[in-house]
Amino acid sequence: MAEPPAANQASQYEGKTEKVTHLPQIIGLLRRIRDQRVLLSVRVPGHDGTFNSLLLEVDPEKNIILLDELNPTSGHELVKEEKKIRVQCQCQGIELGFVCSVDVAKDKSGISIYRAAIPDSISYMQRRGSYRVRVGMSVNVPVVLPSEVNQTNIEGQLFDLSIGGLGANLPMEPALKRGQIIETCVIHLPNNETIQAELEIRFVRLDEAHRTQRIGAAFLHLNPQQKNRIRRFVTHLEREMLRRKASI
């Protein structure tokens, strides 16, 4: 899938990119990415293609971070040769990015991981209007996608939501692919309303341990009614999040 033009990407943001160089702030941002299991978009300099990974650990005492093996595995082969990656992700409405040199290692189960020094700087850009609100564990929001493999539906749970798209946890099978178009996704809201929308799958991350796949998807061709329903529910989630924080 072609990358959006740079001018269109820039128009989605407010202000200029900041470079964070204060080490405690860098560590805080990395820990946020790790704790929320944010899906990383990874490029290998000098090569085409975007790959997925996760930040597994942040260890300030050893000055290292650990990242999961790239998916698809063709990215892993490139990393073994180049030993350098460019990482980008979205976390709570913030676009974050950094570059690091990596060493390939194995974890206790024999799965490949990447060890790198904590980056000296992280680029930081605030998104204008597409802040994704995380759905709390106590809120059950079913997501239903039609399956192209068979005539049954794929049923999962909403993870986060914005006017621009959603994140969801789904069964591992049938597997979804980056760039795939879902003509009708149905989100069942707690107030008995539903949101039906067309989606484009942007990220897919498999969780073998739980036999699930986490997707990130962008809404396509939303009409005003769909946008209003999404905005109302995002506002509701934000208020609930503020109430929980106030009660801690």
PECORFEN-V981693 format. One record per residue. RES is the residue in one letter. PHI is phi in whole degrees, -180 to 180 (* if undefined). PSI is psi in whole degrees, -180 to 180 (NA if undefined). D_FIRST is the distance of its C-alpha to the first C-alpha in whole Angstrom. Layout:
# PECORFEN-V981693
RES PHI PSI D_FIRST
RES PHI PSI D_FIRST
This chain:
# PECORFEN-V981693
M * 134 0
A -69 144 4
E -75 145 7
P -65 150 9
P -58 149 12
A -61 -37 15
A -63 -40 17
N -67 -39 16
Q -63 -44 15
A -64 -33 19
S -69 -14 20
Q -84 -4 19
Y -118 162 22
E -111 126 26
G 76 -170 27
K -99 162 27
T -68 132 25
E -99 151 28
K -111 115 29
V -87 121 31
T -121 -6 33
H -76 117 36
L -56 -47 36
P -59 -36 37
Q -70 -40 34
I -60 -46 31
I -63 -41 33
G -62 -43 33
L -65 -43 29
L -64 -40 28
R -66 -36 30
R -63 -43 29
I -61 -44 25
R -65 -50 27
D -64 -33 29
Q -92 5 27
R 48 50 24
V -71 134 21
L -72 128 18
L -96 138 17
S -101 119 14
V -121 134 15
R -119 148 14
V -103 116 17
P -53 135 18
G 89 -1 18
H -133 149 15
D -80 160 11
G 104 148 9
T -120 138 10
F -126 163 13
N -108 148 15
S -156 178 19
L -133 149 22
L -86 116 24
L -90 -37 27
E -153 148 30
V -128 117 32
D -124 93 35
P -63 -32 37
E -64 -40 40
K -93 -3 38
N 57 44 36
I -134 156 33
I -124 153 30
L -121 133 28
L -121 150 25
D -74 158 23
E -58 141 22
L -67 146 18
N -128 126 16
P -68 167 15
T -68 -17 18
S -61 -30 17
G -67 -36 16
H -62 -40 20
E -64 -37 21
L -68 -40 20
V -63 -39 21
K -61 -30 25
E -84 -47 25
E -89 -32 24
K 58 33 25
K -150 140 23
I -138 155 20
R -116 122 19
V -112 136 18
Q -137 151 17
C -161 168 18
Q -117 127 19
C -137 112 23
Q 54 46 25
G 81 4 23
I -110 134 23
E -92 120 20
L -118 148 22
G -155 150 21
F -159 161 23
V -118 140 23
C -149 151 25
S -90 140 27
V -128 153 27
D -111 136 29
V -86 130 28
A -137 -176 31
K -125 141 31
D -85 -175 32
K -64 -26 35
S -90 1 34
G 90 4 32
I -82 139 29
S -69 138 27
I -134 167 27
Y -120 130 26
R -106 132 29
A -144 157 29
A -71 149 31
I -58 127 31
P -61 148 29
D -71 -24 31
S -152 155 29
I -132 130 26
S -77 143 24
Y -138 121 25
M -137 127 24
Q -84 128 25
R -76 143 22
R -75 -58 24
G -134 23 24
S -128 35 21
Y -66 122 23
R -89 127 23
V -95 131 26
R -77 140 27
V -87 125 28
G -64 155 32
M -63 -25 33
S -81 -7 36
V -104 122 33
N -99 111 32
V -126 95 29
P -67 144 28
V -123 130 24
V -124 126 24
L -120 141 21
P -72 146 22
S -99 132 21
E -84 -16 20
V -79 -43 22
N -140 -175 25
Q -89 4 27
T -90 163 27
N -92 156 25
I -97 119 24
E -114 129 26
G -146 -160 25
Q -126 138 26
L -68 135 25
F -105 -46 24
D -150 167 23
L -153 142 23
S -148 175 22
I -66 -19 22
G -92 -22 18
G 174 -166 17
L -146 163 19
G -122 142 19
A -147 149 21
N -101 126 23
L -131 162 22
P -59 154 24
M -67 -32 22
E -117 141 23
P -74 145 21
A -71 137 18
L -98 159 15
K -127 147 11
R -60 132 8
G 94 -9 6
Q -70 139 9
I -100 127 11
I -105 113 15
E -68 -37 17
T -140 102 20
C -100 135 21
V -116 124 24
I -108 122 25
H -95 107 29
L -81 156 31
P -62 -23 34
N -89 20 36
N 72 6 35
E -83 160 33
T -129 152 29
I -118 123 26
Q -112 129 24
A -154 157 20
E -86 141 17
L -125 152 14
E -118 124 11
I -72 123 11
R -104 -34 9
F -140 147 12
V -138 130 14
R -131 122 17
L -87 138 20
D -117 94 24
E -62 -38 26
A -62 -39 29
H -103 3 29
R 55 47 27
T -133 166 24
Q -128 133 20
R -100 129 19
I -116 152 16
G -119 131 15
A -139 150 14
A -104 138 13
F -72 143 16
L -121 137 15
H 57 45 18
L -69 137 21
N -91 169 24
P -57 -38 27
Q -64 -43 29
Q -62 -44 26
K -61 -41 25
N -64 -41 29
R -65 -41 29
I -65 -45 26
R -59 -43 28
R -62 -42 31
F -73 -37 30
V -62 -43 28
T -61 -42 32
H -60 -45 34
L -64 -40 32
E -63 -42 32
R -64 -42 36
E -63 -39 36
M -64 -41 35
L -66 -38 37
R -64 -41 40
R -64 -41 39
K -65 -39 39
A -67 -27 43
S -87 -10 44
I -76 NA 44
